Amino acid sequence: MNDQERYDNGMQVRRAVLGDAHVDRTLTRRNEFNDDFQNFITRFAWGDVWTRPGLTRHMRSMITLSLLIALNRGDEFRMHVRAAFNNGVTRDEMKELFMHAALYCGLPAANQAIHDAEKVFAEMEAAEPGSTTRVRDDAQG
């Protein structure tokens, strides 16, 4: 696969996971300084890693949330809470993930994750009622 094909595949996955609105906002902020980085993450993160066989997108979302909790990466964590719903992760699964993270990442990290997730849930529900309680039938879990 050449770089353009990897980029195109990556952009398709990026949009499916993060949503068109998020990706479009990111692309409108693209400039000479960050263009190489945007190309890199689209090709590598989304075109290579997120398209590999062996893990479903659902599983990748659960792993990503766990890692972001452990690393205390709040902005990225909140973005991936939204993305997790696109990949079929439920609120109940996130709740269990946060309980499990409390054991291995610490109580403060899990507490912050719960707080951040609740903010995201409220924002999503305000924009689209029911968006955090239904299971997506079309998720590529």
N, C-alpha and C positions, 0 to 999 in steps of 0.2 A: 504494500500500500504506500503510495507517495504522500508527501506532506499535504497536498491539497485534498486528497481523499480522506486523510486522517482528520484534517480541519473540518471538512464537511460532515463527517460522521460525528466528530466531537460536538459540533454546533447542534446537530440534531439531538444528541443525548442531553447536552446542556439545556436546550430549550424544554425537552421533555421533563427533565428533573427539576430545574429551577423555575420554569415557566417563561413564556414569551415576554411578559412585562418586565421581569427582572433582567433578563438578558438584553432586551432593548434598552433599558436604562443604562446598563453597563456599556453597551456599544455606543450610546450617544456621548458618553464621557471619554471615549477612546481618543487619544491624541498621539502626537509624535513620541512623547516620553513613554507612554504605557503600551503602545501598539505591539511591540515585540512580546511583552509579557502577556497581553491578551491572546495573541496568536499561540504562544507557548502553552498556556493553560487550556486553551480549547483543543489543541492537538494532543498534548500529553495527558492532562488530567481526564478530560472528557473523551478524547478520541482514542486513547490507548488504555488507560487504567479502567475507566468506567464501562468500557466495551469488552473487557476481557471475559472469557468464559469462566465458569466455576462458581461465581457468586451472582445471585440475583440483584437487581437494583434495590429491592427491599432490604436484603442483607447488607449491601453496601451502605445504605442509609443508616442502618442501625450501627454499623461499625464506625461510620463517619461521626455520628452523634457522640458515640462513646469516646472516640479520640479527641474530639473538640472539647468535651467536658474535661478530660484529663489534662489537656493543654491550656484550658481556660481561655479559649478563643471565642469570646462572646458574640461578636458581630457575625462571624462565620457560622457559629452554632445556631444563632437565630435564623439565618438564611437557610440552614439545612433542616431546621425544624419544619419550615414551610415545604422544603423539597421532599422531606420524608413522607408527607401526606400524598404528594404526587407519585410516590413509589409504593403506596399502599400501607405504610406504617400507621398504626392506629394510636389513639391517645393512650389506651391501656398498655400497649407495647412500650410506648415511651415512658409511661409511669414505672413499669417494671425495669426498664433500662436505667432509669434514674435511681431506683432503689438499689440495683446491682452496682451502679457506679459509686454509690455512697460507700460501699465496702472497699472498693479498689482505688478510688480517686479521692475519697474523703468526703465527710459530711458537708463542709463548706462548698465544695465543687458541685455536689449534687443539689444542694440547696439553691445555689445560683442558677443551675440548669433548670430547676423547677420554676423558679421565679421568671427566668427569661422565656421559658416555654409558655407559661401562663400569659405573658404579655403578647407573645406571637398568637396564641389561641384567640385572645380577645380581639386583636387586630383583624385576624382572619374572619372571625365570626361577625364583626362589625361590617366588613366588606361583603361577606357572603354567608348569611346564616346557615348553620348546619355543615359548614365546610370542614370542621374539625371532628365531627362525630360520625360521618358516613364513611364507609369503606369504598374506595374507588374500584369499580369493576374493571377499568381499563389499565390499571397500574401494572407495570411489568415487574411484578414481585417475584 
